[in-house]
Amino acid sequence: MASPWNGPAGGRWYLKAAHGRVQVGHGLVERPTMTARISQTVLADIASGRLSGEDAFRSAVQLEGETTLGVYLGEFLGVDP
């Protein structure tokens, strides 16, 4: 999954989940399976508890590509399946 986060410290980040392990890094991913677009403000709101992951996932996250993988992103954000 690739995610371009907007904001002063944004940029392109990736989250790679495979075989029960998660790797996060800065940079581009060649041919990501899914892209999730989310603002830095929304991420900060989730981290601070001002916004639930569930509300963010339903209203502030845009998915592109194999969107069925969004289930895993939802779990990462604390959304019940």
C-alpha positions, 0 to 999 in steps of 0.5 A, spaced: 500 500 500 502 506 498 500 513 501 501 520 499 500 524 505 499 531 505 501 536 510 508 540 512 511 533 513 508 529 508 510 526 502 510 519 499 510 513 504 508 506 504 506 500 508 508 493 506 504 488 509 506 480 508 506 474 512 504 477 518 509 483 518 508 490 517 514 495 514 513 502 514 518 507 510 518 513 506 519 513 498 515 511 492 513 504 491 513 501 484 506 498 482 503 498 489 497 493 490 493 499 493 493 506 494 490 510 500 490 517 500 489 521 507 491 527 510 496 528 515 491 532 519 487 526 519 492 522 521 494 526 527 487 527 529 486 519 529 493 519 533 490 524 538 484 521 539 480 527 536 477 522 530 476 515 531 479 510 525 472 508 524 470 515 522 476 517 518 476 510 514 469 512 512 469 519 511 477 521 510 480 515 506 480 514 499 482 508 496 485 506 489 487 499 486 485 493 490 480 496 494 478 489 498 485 490 501 482 496 505 479 491 510 487 491 512 487 498 513 481 499 516 484 494 522 490 498 522 486 504 524 481 500 529 475 499 524 471 493 526 470 488 520 
